[in-house]
Amino acid sequence: MGVLPFGLGTPFSLSRATPHGHSGITTQPYAMIRLQRSIRPRNGKNIEAVAWAKEVAEYLNTHYTVGQIEVYTERFGDLGAIHWVMDFRDLNALDSLSQQLRKDDAYNALIRRGDALTVDGSVRDIVLTLM
């Protein structure tokens, strides 16, 4: 099985100040749930896999009313692993968009393109709860 579809929550109005890099404090949407999905690129496919991961994020950011999805790569640990990170107000928001994405033919075609770029069985989801 290749890369599985995933969903993002919808915008919400509660905000809180959170640290943001070295630039000080920025206002971020208040989210209770964070989904981190990771994949491993096939040998020799790292550049193409990163470009594809960014394309998936861009598709979601432009076709759905969601919070910003971001793409990361590991610098320590599992070098080369690619991560999508996204925030949701609750598990229902995650589930709702996931259901919508299952019906989105263009999105699913884009996801299937990742099968040739990623290691089978390397998809790993971590769902975090804000404490």
N, C-alpha and C positions, 0 to 999 in steps of 0.2 A: 504494500500500500504506500502511496506517495505522501506528499504533504497534505494534511487534512485541512478543510475549511475552518475558519474561525471567525468570531464576530467581535464587534466593538460596541460599546455603549453609545448612548445618545448624549448630546450636551446637557448640562444641568447647571443651575444657577449658583449653588453654594460654592464659595471660593475660600482659599486660605493661603497665607503666605508660606512659601517653602523655599529652602535654599536652592539655588540653581547655579551649578558650576562655580566659577570664580567671580562671576559678575554680580554677586550679592543676592538679593531677594527678588523673587518674581511671584506673581499671582497665578496659581495653577487651579484648574477645576478640582473640586473636592471629589475624590474617588475612594471607594471602599475596597474595590477589587482591582488587582493588577494581574494581567495575564502576560506571561513571558513564554513565548514559543521559540524553541531552538531547533536547528537542523544542522547536519554536517554535509558540506559539499563533497561530491565525488572527487577523487584525485584528479588534478589538472583542470578542475571546473570552478575553482574558487572565484575568479573574476566574473565569470558568467553567472554564478550563483548569487553573488552580491548584487549584481545588476538586476537580476530577476527579483530578488527580495525587495529591492528598492521599488521596482515596478509594481509589485503586489501592494506595498505600502501606499504608493501614489494612487493606485486604483481605488483602494479603500478610502483614502483621504479625499478623493475627488467625487466618488460616486455615492458615498454614504455620509449622512450627518453624524459624524463620530468625533471623538477626541482625536488628537494627533497620534498616529501610530509612528513609531520610530524604529529604525533598523540599527543594530549594533553588531560588531564582531568582537570576539574575545582577544585580548592581548596577553593574558596569562591563563593558564589552565588548559582548556580545550581549544588550542590555537586553531583558528579558521572557522570555528563554530559561528553561525549566524543567528541572531536573536531578533525577533519582533517583540516590542514592548508596548502594551496598550492598557489604558485605565478604563474602568467601568464604575458606575455608581453602585451596582449590585449584581448578583448572579443572574437575575432576570434579564438585565440589559445585555449581558454576555450571551445568554441563551436566545434572546429575541433576534439579535443580529446574526447569530450563527444559523438560525432557521432561515432567515432571509437569504443568506449567502448560499445555502444549499440549493436554492431555486434560481440563482443568478448564473446563467449559462456562460456569459463572458468571463466572470470571475472563476468559475470552475475550469474553463479552458486554460486560463492563465495559471491556475494552480497545477493542472496536469503537465504543463510545460516544465515544472520543477522536478518532475519524476526523473528526467534525464540528467539533472544537475545535482541531485542530492542522493545520499546514501540511503538505501531502503531501510526502514525501521529506525531512522535516526531522529524522527520527530519526538520532541519532549516538551510537554506543557507543564508549567508551574503556575498555579493560581495562588496569589498572595492576598491576605486580608490586612488592611490597615489597622494598626493597633492604637 
